[in-house]
Amino acid sequence: MGAKVGKGEEYGFILRFYNKGLRILRHVLRQLIVKTMEKAEKGEEYGFIFAKTIRM
């Protein structure tokens, strides 16, 4: 009986960790795109397409 509660808590923790990881990943990707855009003008087009893909 007690195992059910433990599994639920474990699942919640994994979900929270997953969402946090996604947020960090998105931030890192955005920073990468910005740096790429600064380096090359063509990077702007690729960065825009890449950002659009992430949002989907």
N, CA and C atoms as a LAMMPS dump frame, in Angstrom:
ITEM: TIMESTEP
0
ITEM: NUMBER OF ATOMS
168
ITEM: BOX BOUNDS ff ff ff
-5.0000000000000000e+02 5.0000000000000000e+02
-5.0000000000000000e+02 5.0000000000000000e+02
-5.0000000000000000e+02 5.0000000000000000e+02
ITEM: ATOMS id mol type element x y z
1 1 1 N 0.841 -1.211 0
2 1 2 C 0 0 0
3 1 3 C 0.875 1.26 0
4 2 1 N 1.937 1.221 0.801
5 2 2 C 2.805 2.393 0.909
6 2 3 C 3.655 2.605 -0.347
7 3 1 N 3.821 1.54 -1.128
8 3 2 C 4.65 1.632 -2.336
9 3 3 C 4.02 2.57 -3.36
10 4 1 N 2.686 2.593 -3.413
11 4 2 C 1.987 3.452 -4.383
12 4 3 C 2.337 4.919 -4.165
13 5 1 N 2.306 5.36 -2.909
14 5 2 C 2.62 6.752 -2.585
15 5 3 C 4.06 7.068 -2.983
16 6 1 N 4.976 6.145 -2.664
17 6 2 C 6.385 6.339 -2.985
18 6 3 C 6.596 6.497 -4.481
19 7 1 N 5.914 5.656 -5.262
20 7 2 C 6.046 5.735 -6.718
21 7 3 C 5.526 7.066 -7.228
22 8 1 N 4.408 7.53 -6.685
23 8 2 C 3.832 8.817 -7.09
24 8 3 C 4.791 9.96 -6.824
25 9 1 N 5.403 9.944 -5.652
26 9 2 C 6.363 10.999 -5.297
27 9 3 C 7.568 10.946 -6.226
28 10 1 N 8.019 9.725 -6.514
29 10 2 C 9.165 9.544 -7.394
30 10 3 C 8.862 10.12 -8.775
31 11 1 N 7.656 9.828 -9.263
32 11 2 C 7.238 10.304 -10.583
33 11 3 C 7.185 11.831 -10.613
34 12 1 N 6.642 12.409 -9.544
35 12 2 C 6.572 13.88 -9.456
36 12 3 C 7.958 14.494 -9.484
37 13 1 N 8.883 13.872 -8.765
38 13 2 C 10.259 14.378 -8.724
39 13 3 C 10.901 14.328 -10.106
40 14 1 N 10.679 13.203 -10.8
41 14 2 C 11.24 13.046 -12.153
42 14 3 C 10.668 14.113 -13.081
43 15 1 N 9.348 14.353 -12.966
44 15 2 C 8.688 15.357 -13.807
45 15 3 C 9.285 16.733 -13.552
46 16 1 N 9.452 17.075 -12.268
47 16 2 C 10.004 18.383 -11.917
48 16 3 C 11.417 18.521 -12.463
49 17 1 N 12.202 17.459 -12.292
50 17 2 C 13.583 17.457 -12.76
51 17 3 C 13.623 17.604 -14.28
52 18 1 N 12.701 16.907 -14.966
53 18 2 C 12.622 16.943 -16.43
54 18 3 C 12.299 18.345 -16.918
55 19 1 N 11.317 18.991 -16.28
56 19 2 C 10.924 20.352 -16.676
57 19 3 C 12.069 21.327 -16.45
58 20 1 N 12.774 21.175 -15.319
59 20 2 C 13.904 22.042 -15.019
60 20 3 C 14.987 21.862 -16.071
61 21 1 N 15.258 20.61 -16.425
62 21 2 C 16.268 20.301 -17.424
63 21 3 C 15.921 20.907 -18.78
64 22 1 N 14.631 20.836 -19.135
65 22 2 C 14.175 21.404 -20.411
66 22 3 C 14.407 22.903 -20.436
67 23 1 N 14.091 23.566 -19.318
68 23 2 C 14.248 25.015 -19.24
69 23 3 C 15.714 25.384 -19.424
70 24 1 N 16.601 24.641 -18.75
71 24 2 C 18.042 24.906 -18.848
72 24 3 C 18.518 24.667 -20.279
73 25 1 N 18.053 23.571 -20.875
74 25 2 C 18.448 23.237 -22.249
75 25 3 C 18.038 24.343 -23.206
76 26 1 N 16.802 24.821 -23.068
77 26 2 C 16.3 25.871 -23.952
78 26 3 C 17.142 27.124 -23.804
79 27 1 N 17.498 27.452 -22.554
80 27 2 C 18.303 28.648 -22.302
81 27 3 C 19.674 28.512 -22.967
82 28 1 N 20.286 27.339 -22.813
83 28 2 C 21.61 27.097 -23.403
84 28 3 C 21.538 27.202 -24.924
85 29 1 N 20.494 26.604 -25.505
86 29 2 C 20.327 26.64 -26.965
87 29 3 C 20.159 28.078 -27.446
88 30 1 N 19.38 28.865 -26.694
89 30 2 C 19.157 30.257 -27.079
90 30 3 C 20.474 31.029 -27.067
91 31 1 N 21.283 30.791 -26.016
92 31 2 C 22.578 31.463 -25.914
93 31 3 C 23.463 31.079 -27.103
94 32 1 N 23.434 29.803 -27.467
95 32 2 C 24.234 29.321 -28.603
96 32 3 C 23.807 30.025 -29.885
97 33 1 N 22.491 30.142 -30.079
98 33 2 C 21.964 30.793 -31.287
99 33 3 C 22.423 32.247 -31.33
100 34 1 N 22.34 32.93 -30.195
101 34 2 C 22.751 34.34 -30.138
102 34 3 C 24.222 34.475 -30.507
103 35 1 N 25.062 33.592 -29.966
104 35 2 C 26.493 33.647 -30.264
105 35 3 C 26.758 33.37 -31.732
106 36 1 N 26.007 32.429 -32.297
107 36 2 C 26.163 32.09 -33.715
108 36 3 C 25.77 33.281 -34.576
109 37 1 N 24.687 33.956 -34.186
110 37 2 C 24.21 35.109 -34.941
111 37 3 C 25.249 36.225 -34.926
112 38 1 N 25.918 36.393 -33.787
113 38 2 C 26.94 37.431 -33.674
114 38 3 C 28.134 37.116 -34.568
115 39 1 N 28.444 35.823 -34.701
116 39 2 C 29.617 35.422 -35.482
117 39 3 C 29.383 35.567 -36.984
118 40 1 N 28.203 35.132 -37.456
119 40 2 C 27.947 35.152 -38.896
120 40 3 C 26.56 35.7 -39.202
121 41 1 N 26.454 36.481 -40.283
122 41 2 C 25.154 37.05 -40.665
123 41 3 C 24.202 35.943 -41.103
124 42 1 N 24.764 34.905 -41.756
125 42 2 C 23.948 33.783 -42.211
126 42 3 C 23.353 33.041 -41.022
127 43 1 N 24.053 33.098 -39.899
128 43 2 C 23.592 32.432 -38.688
129 43 3 C 22.222 32.922 -38.258
130 44 1 N 21.876 34.16 -38.634
131 44 2 C 20.579 34.724 -38.266
132 44 3 C 19.447 33.882 -38.845
133 45 1 N 19.554 33.563 -40.129
134 45 2 C 18.524 32.75 -40.785
135 45 3 C 18.42 31.383 -40.119
136 46 1 N 19.564 30.731 -39.934
137 46 2 C 19.579 29.405 -39.327
138 46 3 C 19.051 29.47 -37.896
139 47 1 N 19.465 30.502 -37.161
140 47 2 C 19.021 30.666 -35.779
141 47 3 C 17.515 30.814 -35.704
142 48 1 N 16.941 31.585 -36.634
143 48 2 C 15.491 31.797 -36.647
144 48 3 C 14.77 30.483 -36.91
145 49 1 N 15.238 29.724 -37.894
146 49 2 C 14.63 28.428 -38.23
147 49 3 C 14.757 27.482 -37.042
148 50 1 N 15.938 27.483 -36.416
149 50 2 C 16.203 26.606 -35.279
150 50 3 C 15.284 26.944 -34.106
151 51 1 N 15.128 28.247 -33.828
152 51 2 C 14.264 28.689 -32.73
153 51 3 C 12.816 28.294 -32.999
154 52 1 N 12.402 28.42 -34.252
155 52 2 C 11.034 28.038 -34.631
156 52 3 C 10.817 26.556 -34.389
157 53 1 N 11.835 25.752 -34.731
158 53 2 C 11.742 24.303 -34.548
159 53 3 C 11.616 23.952 -33.068
160 54 1 N 12.364 24.649 -32.211
161 54 2 C 12.333 24.375 -30.769
162 54 3 C 10.933 24.658 -30.224
163 55 1 N 10.334 25.764 -30.691
164 55 2 C 9.012 26.139 -30.175
165 55 3 C 7.96 25.095 -30.518
166 56 1 N 8.121 24.413 -31.654
167 56 2 C 7.157 23.376 -32.066
168 56 3 C 7.411 22.121 -31.262
